[in-house]
Amino acid sequence: MEIIDDAYCVQGLKLVDVAERFGTPVYVYDADKITEQVEKLKQAFGGLKLKLKYATKALSNISILKLIKKNGCGLDVVSIQEAHLGIKAGFKPNEILFTPNSVSYQEIKQAVDLGLVINIDNISILEQFGHDYGSKVPCCIRLNPHIMAGGNTKISTGHIDSKFGISVYQERHIQRVVDTYGINVTGIHVHTGSDILDAEVFLRGAEIIFKVAKGFKNLKFLDFGSGFKVAYKEGDVTTDLTDVGKKLGDAFLSFCKEYGRELEIWFEPGKFIVSESGYFLVKANVIKTTPATVFVGVDSGMNHLLRPMMYDAYHDIVNLSNPNGVKRVYTVVGYICETDTFGWDRKLDEVKEGDILAIKNAGAYGFSMASNYNSRLRPAEVLIYKGEAHLIRKRETMEDLVRNQVEISLD
Ligand SMILES: *Cc1c(COP(=O)(O)O)cnc(C)c1O
């Protein structure tokens, strides 16, 4: 009898069967896991007026956004196109926070016209906004607290060299512009980066927000961004949500007391909500033994999952086809014609050509960062919902690849 590890099943479906049915490479998401993560956050911040604004850029498939909505979250979007996806998924514009960086003022005006909540991260934009809308359109201000936080420099956003937010040292300048135009500031925001472990980092960010917030009398919410860390491998330390919830919650409530009324507390988790829900299923095309290692070459590459090459991210890999095989050491690589490694020195159940591997934690920044590099087609996406596997994005075809190309005559 075949023994199947539970970890290779989602809601009772064997992942290897899902790969068989939909082909590889394919992204598969577990709807229950997404709901579970949202519940964890609701629990950690219970007793507060909590609003979760899911960071759309992590995974922006419309069916996923609908699921996020069903779980009672709003959205954080960083482009007008993400906002349109959100609206298509059924979100009301006022449930969507628009947090762009370095976009044209034109795009901000489009966001106002759509009715989104606007988050401003530049004094010059704040001035133009005040000039055009005065007190008529409320806004949120994104601060840069200048604290170093997060897993690595590419995902840290709150430090001194970062392009994000308006420096807290410009507090006086912000106030001048706000007073001059009578701008209605209803929120203050900080997002210091991803993979923050420590409640202390959230608290330091909070303290800075509280200090600035006292200067604005019409606030409705304070937004602490995101950064909750998830586990990428067995034994990984993750953000202690209960600890953050307790400490930040207490600090928040005592600020509200001082402020004179209870505000809403907002977060914008992306990775925390969808990372662990995702499995990227690929097929072993070739096994190649070299003097240095044994490579498994799979039918995908960094064009489909960029995180290992871009961020040195660790993604656990398992062999679904041989769950109880003898363990051997492999280097798992993609088919892109440059260094393209998913994982070095991984102990996998012995891999044969044709086996299906699952790359874990593929829900966040997986498909959403995928490209057609090497003229490869982007994978299909499947959502497992109520025990059934649903195709939520078709695999691309050659037609998709040439659709927008314009052939000219070179006579
Ligand atoms: C990317 C981003 C997030 C989400 O970060 P995660 O690490 O995925 O939780 C939240 N807020 C803003 C403004 C972002 O740009």
The ligand as a Gaussian input file, in Angstrom:
#p B3LYP/6-31G(d) Opt

LIG

0 1
 C        4.376000      45.107000      -0.280000
 C        3.587000      45.901000       0.666000
 C        2.909000      45.287000       1.718000
 C        2.930000      43.796000       1.963000
 O        4.133000      43.290000       2.436000
 P        4.218000      41.735000       2.864000
 O        5.603000      41.530000       3.306000
 O        3.862000      40.917000       1.665000
 O        3.213000      41.507000       3.937000
 C        2.151000      46.089000       2.541000
 N        2.075000      47.419000       2.368000
 C        2.716000      48.047000       1.356000
 C        2.579000      49.505000       1.200000
 C        3.494000      47.317000       0.479000
 O        4.138000      47.943000      -0.513000

